Amino acid sequence: MFDHWISVESFVGGRVDKIRVVRCLPYLTTAAKLREELRKVWLGTFKETSCGIGWDEASLGNVEASIEFEDGKRSSLVTDGGHVRVQDRTGKYWFMRLAPAVQ
């Protein structure tokens, strides 16, 4: 738990070179919609994260993406827009709910 809001981007660290969508649900049919969804999640904020799912509500992985950093390290992200599973730069997976859903 953090004492302040932190973005997914700053939690994972490093500058992103490429984000490649591995799969997505059909309603995200254009590159613009996918870009908007991923940007919203990547810049989204949270206060609490865990190494396991900590919510009761159902969540779908609307978007699964591979993240490549400028230094060549890779990570992954799965999200439904409010719930996020992200892999940090050491390979560990973290689960979080983005604000305002947790407020």
Secondary structure, 3 states (H helix, E strand, C coil): CCCCCEEHHHHHCCCEEEEEEEEECCCCCCHHHHHHHHHHHHCCEECCEECCCCCCCCCCCCEEEEEEECCCCEEEEEECCCEEEEECCCCCEEEEECCCCCC
